[in-house]
Amino acid sequence: MRVSWDLTQPVETHPLEDKLYTLHFSCLRDCKQVMEGGPWIFKGDAVILAPYNGFSKPCTIYLDMLAIWIRVHDLPNDFVDMVKSLAA
């Protein structure tokens, strides 16, 4: 992921449990870029990120949302309201 994220400094990865890791960034700019960028995919799976203070129990961090964007071309006017409600 380091290449995809175009990081300037190394990032330390520490496994917590199956498919759950903590990342320790050496550079605040890199951390901000990764947290605000995306959506990210690794080996076909979505990468869901959340801030972590290092003291809380990892199970208390909710990883239940993934920000994505879609682009729909030539959407008929009848569908605009339905798409807005789905997006909300």
C-alpha positions as a Markdown table, in Angstrom:
| # | Residue | x | y | z |
|---|---|---|---|---|
| 1 | Met | 0.0 | 0.0 | 0.0 |
| 2 | Arg | 3.0 | 2.3 | 0.6 |
| 3 | Val | 3.5 | 2.7 | -3.2 |
| 4 | Ser | -0.3 | 3.3 | -3.8 |
| 5 | Trp | -0.4 | 5.9 | -1.0 |
| 6 | Asp | 2.8 | 7.6 | -2.3 |
| 7 | Leu | 4.2 | 8.0 | 1.2 |
| 8 | Thr | 7.3 | 10.1 | 2.0 |
| 9 | Gln | 8.2 | 8.1 | 5.1 |
| 10 | Pro | 7.9 | 4.5 | 6.2 |
| 11 | Val | 4.8 | 3.3 | 7.9 |
| 12 | Glu | 4.8 | 0.6 | 10.6 |
| 13 | Thr | 2.1 | -2.1 | 10.4 |
| 14 | His | 1.2 | -4.0 | 13.6 |
| 15 | Pro | -1.4 | -6.9 | 13.4 |
| 16 | Leu | -4.1 | -6.9 | 16.0 |
| 17 | Glu | -6.2 | -9.8 | 14.8 |
| 18 | Asp | -7.4 | -11.4 | 11.6 |
| 19 | Lys | -7.6 | -8.6 | 9.0 |
| 20 | Leu | -7.2 | -5.9 | 11.6 |
| 21 | Tyr | -4.0 | -3.8 | 11.9 |
| 22 | Thr | -2.7 | -0.6 | 13.4 |
| 23 | Leu | -0.6 | 1.7 | 11.2 |
| 24 | His | 2.0 | 4.0 | 12.7 |
| 25 | Phe | 2.9 | 6.9 | 10.4 |
| 26 | Ser | 6.3 | 8.6 | 10.7 |
| 27 | Cys | 4.9 | 11.7 | 8.9 |
| 28 | Leu | 1.7 | 13.6 | 9.8 |
| 29 | Arg | 1.3 | 14.6 | 6.1 |
| 30 | Asp | 1.4 | 10.9 | 5.1 |
| 31 | Cys | -1.2 | 10.0 | 7.7 |
| 32 | Lys | -3.5 | 12.9 | 6.6 |
| 33 | Gln | -3.1 | 11.9 | 2.9 |
| 34 | Val | -4.1 | 8.3 | 3.6 |
| 35 | Met | -7.0 | 9.1 | 6.0 |
| 36 | Glu | -8.5 | 11.7 | 3.7 |
| 37 | Gly | -7.7 | 10.0 | 0.4 |
| 38 | Gly | -9.3 | 6.9 | -1.0 |
| 39 | Pro | -11.3 | 4.8 | -1.1 |
| 40 | Trp | -8.6 | 2.3 | -0.9 |
| 41 | Ile | -8.6 | -1.3 | -2.1 |
| 42 | Phe | -6.0 | -4.0 | -1.3 |
| 43 | Lys | -6.1 | -7.4 | -3.0 |
| 44 | Gly | -9.7 | -6.8 | -4.0 |
| 45 | Asp | -10.9 | -5.9 | -0.4 |
| 46 | Ala | -11.9 | -2.5 | 0.8 |
| 47 | Val | -9.5 | -0.9 | 3.3 |
| 48 | Ile | -11.5 | 0.8 | 6.0 |
| 49 | Leu | -9.5 | 3.3 | 8.1 |
| 50 | Ala | -10.3 | 5.0 | 11.4 |
| 51 | Pro | -8.3 | 7.2 | 13.8 |
| 52 | Tyr | -6.9 | 5.3 | 16.7 |
| 53 | Asn | -5.3 | 6.8 | 19.8 |
| 54 | Gly | -3.3 | 3.7 | 20.8 |
| 55 | Phe | -4.9 | 3.4 | 24.2 |
| 56 | Ser | -8.5 | 2.3 | 23.5 |
| 57 | Lys | -9.5 | -1.3 | 23.0 |
| 58 | Pro | -9.5 | -1.9 | 19.2 |
| 59 | Cys | -13.0 | -3.5 | 19.5 |
| 60 | Thr | -14.4 | -0.1 | 20.4 |
| 61 | Ile | -13.4 | 1.5 | 17.1 |
| 62 | Tyr | -16.3 | 1.2 | 14.7 |
| 63 | Leu | -15.3 | 0.2 | 11.1 |
| 64 | Asp | -18.8 | 0.2 | 9.7 |
| 65 | Met | -18.6 | 2.9 | 7.1 |
| 66 | Leu | -16.8 | 3.3 | 3.8 |
| 67 | Ala | -16.8 | 6.5 | 1.9 |
| 68 | Ile | -17.1 | 5.9 | -1.8 |
| 69 | Trp | -18.1 | 7.9 | -4.8 |
| 70 | Ile | -19.9 | 6.9 | -7.9 |
| 71 | Arg | -20.5 | 8.7 | -11.2 |
| 72 | Val | -23.7 | 8.1 | -13.2 |
| 73 | His | -24.0 | 9.5 | -16.7 |
| 74 | Asp | -27.3 | 10.3 | -18.4 |
| 75 | Leu | -29.5 | 9.6 | -15.4 |
| 76 | Pro | -33.1 | 10.0 | -16.3 |
| 77 | Asn | -34.8 | 12.8 | -14.4 |
| 78 | Asp | -37.3 | 10.4 | -12.8 |
| 79 | Phe | -34.4 | 8.7 | -10.9 |
| 80 | Val | -32.8 | 11.8 | -9.4 |
| 81 | Asp | -34.8 | 11.9 | -6.2 |
| 82 | Met | -34.4 | 8.2 | -5.7 |
| 83 | Val | -30.6 | 8.4 | -6.1 |
| 84 | Lys | -30.5 | 11.4 | -3.6 |
| 85 | Ser | -32.4 | 9.4 | -1.0 |
| 86 | Leu | -30.1 | 6.3 | -1.5 |
| 87 | Ala | -27.0 | 8.5 | -1.2 |
| 88 | Ala | -28.2 | 10.0 | 2.1 |
